[in-house]
Amino acid sequence: MKKLLYGFIALIAVISLNSCGYNTNVALDEKVKAQWGEVENQYQRRADLIQNLVNTVKGAANFEKETLTQVIEARAKATSIQVNPDQLTEENIKKFQESQGQLSQALGRLMVVSEQYPELKANQNFLDLQTQIEGTENRIAVARRDFNQAVQEYNTNIRRFPNNIFAGMFGFSQKGSFTAEAGANKAPEVKF
């Protein structure tokens, strides 16, 4: 009789957890974490490529050391800021995004300054790395989009009734997502 009672209680617990969305919340939370891992993977790929780019540029005579220093410092800062997948708050993501934005700006300045050096522009290693970095920037954009979609799906699920009742009880809270940087709504001015 006790075994039957325990079996019945276990069955009710399993049905309750499924009906309150617990398993769905776990699956969506894991999807968000996996997408965050891909975002970090693409940013790490960029950081690795930048180190090779900097080393290639250093080989070019008379290159502006200040620009290289800015890129190296921005890369160091960007790679030092890590966000735990369990703490994907708006604030943590904003800090991460700001450090990556500073690296993007420094890298952009490096590319602009490199235009003034014909021997660097003719260097095949530099051209290959520049192409890889451009491709990586596209991969980063895709990874960020996929992450934001996973976060939206997760946040929507934990806010739906009756999931919203149980989500808080089981420790599921909203996650942050990437947003556009300040000034991103203005087109850049191109001058020749």
C-alpha positions in Angstrom: 0.0 0.0 0.0 2.9 2.4 0.9 4.6 1.7 -2.5 1.4 2.5 -4.3 1.0 5.7 -2.3 4.6 6.8 -3.0 4.1 5.9 -6.7 1.0 8.0 -6.9 2.7 11.0 -5.2 5.6 10.7 -7.6 3.2 10.6 -10.5 1.4 13.7 -9.3 4.7 15.5 -8.8 5.9 14.7 -12.3 2.5 15.8 -13.8 2.6 19.0 -11.7 6.1 19.9 -12.8 5.2 19.4 -16.4 2.0 21.4 -16.2 3.6 24.3 -14.5 6.2 24.7 -17.3 9.2 23.7 -15.2 10.7 21.4 -17.8 10.1 23.9 -20.5 11.7 26.7 -18.4 14.8 24.5 -17.9 15.0 23.7 -21.6 14.7 27.4 -22.6 17.2 28.4 -19.9 19.7 25.9 -21.3 19.1 27.3 -24.8 19.8 30.8 -23.6 23.1 29.6 -22.0 24.1 27.8 -25.1 23.4 30.9 -27.3 25.4 33.0 -24.8 28.3 30.5 -25.2 28.2 31.1 -29.0 28.3 34.9 -28.5 31.3 34.5 -26.3 32.9 32.1 -28.8 32.6 34.6 -31.6 34.0 37.5 -29.5 36.9 35.2 -28.5 37.5 34.4 -32.2 37.7 38.1 -32.9 40.1 38.7 -30.0 42.4 35.9 -31.3 42.3 37.3 -34.8 43.1 40.8 -33.5 46.2 39.6 -31.8 47.5 38.2 -35.1 46.5 41.5 -36.8 48.4 43.6 -34.3 51.5 41.4 -34.7 51.2 41.8 -38.5 50.8 45.5 -38.3 53.7 45.8 -35.9 55.9 44.5 -38.7 55.0 47.5 -40.8 57.6 50.2 -40.5 56.6 53.6 -39.0 53.1 52.5 -37.9 51.4 54.6 -35.3 52.2 53.0 -32.0 49.4 54.9 -30.2 46.7 53.2 -32.3 48.2 49.8 -31.7 48.4 50.5 -28.0 44.7 51.4 -28.0 43.8 48.2 -29.8 45.9 46.1 -27.4 44.4 47.8 -24.3 40.8 47.5 -25.6 41.4 43.8 -26.5 42.7 43.2 -23.0 39.7 44.9 -21.4 37.2 43.1 -23.6 38.6 39.7 -22.9 38.8 40.4 -19.1 35.0 41.0 -18.8 33.2 37.7 -18.5 29.5 37.2 -17.8 28.3 34.1 -16.0 25.5 32.5 -18.0 23.4 32.3 -14.8 23.7 36.1 -14.4 22.6 37.4 -17.8 21.1 40.6 -16.4 20.7 43.8 -18.5 23.5 45.4 -16.4 26.0 42.6 -16.9 25.3 42.4 -20.6 25.7 46.2 -21.0 29.1 46.1 -19.3 30.2 43.2 -21.7 28.8 45.1 -24.7 30.5 48.3 -23.7 33.9 46.7 -23.5 33.3 44.9 -26.8 32.2 48.3 -28.4 35.4 49.9 -27.2 37.4 47.2 -28.9 35.3 47.6 -32.1 36.1 51.4 -32.1 39.8 50.8 -31.6 39.8 48.2 -34.3 38.0 50.6 -36.6 40.6 53.3 -36.0 43.3 50.7 -36.7 41.7 49.9 -40.1 41.4 53.6 -41.0 45.0 54.4 -40.1 46.2 51.4 -42.0 44.9 52.9 -45.2 47.8 55.4 -44.9 50.4 52.6 -45.2 50.6 51.2 -48.8 53.1 48.5 -47.7 50.7 47.3 -45.0 47.7 47.3 -47.4 49.8 45.2 -49.8 50.6 42.6 -47.1 48.7 39.4 -47.8 48.6 38.4 -44.2 47.1 41.7 -43.2 44.5 41.4 -46.0 43.6 37.9 -45.0 43.2 38.8 -41.3 41.1 41.9 -42.3 38.8 39.6 -44.3 38.5 37.2 -41.4 37.7 39.9 -38.9 35.0 41.3 -41.2 33.5 37.8 -41.4 33.8 37.4 -37.6 31.9 40.7 -37.1 29.1 39.1 -39.2 29.2 36.0 -37.1 29.0 38.1 -33.9 25.9 39.8 -35.3 24.3 36.5 -36.0 25.2 35.1 -32.6 23.8 38.1 -30.8 20.6 37.9 -32.8 20.2 34.2 -32.0 20.9 35.0 -28.3 18.3 37.7 -28.2 15.7 35.4 -29.8 16.5 32.7 -27.2 16.1 35.3 -24.4 12.9 36.5 -25.8 11.4 33.0 -26.0 12.6 32.3 -22.5 11.3 35.6 -21.0 8.0 35.2 -22.8 7.6 31.7 -21.4 8.3 32.5 -17.8 6.0 35.5 -17.9 3.0 33.6 -19.3 0.2 32.4 -17.1 0.4 29.9 -15.3 4.2 29.7 -15.8 4.7 33.1 -14.1 3.3 31.7 -10.9 5.7 28.8 -10.7 8.8 30.4 -12.4 9.6 32.6 -9.4 9.1 29.7 -7.0 11.7 27.7 -8.9 14.2 30.5 -9.4 13.5 31.4 -13.0 13.9 35.1 -13.6 14.1 37.3 -16.7 17.4 37.5 -18.6 18.9 40.5 -20.3 19.6 40.9 -24.0 21.8 42.9 -26.3 20.6 46.4 -27.3 21.8 48.8 -29.9 24.7 51.1 -28.8 24.0 54.7 -28.3 24.1 56.6 -31.6 23.6 53.4 -33.7 20.5 55.0 -35.2 22.6 57.6 -37.0 24.3 56.7 -40.3 28.1 57.1 -40.2 29.5 59.9 -42.3 31.9 58.7 -45.0 34.4 61.3 -46.3 37.1 60.8 -49.0 
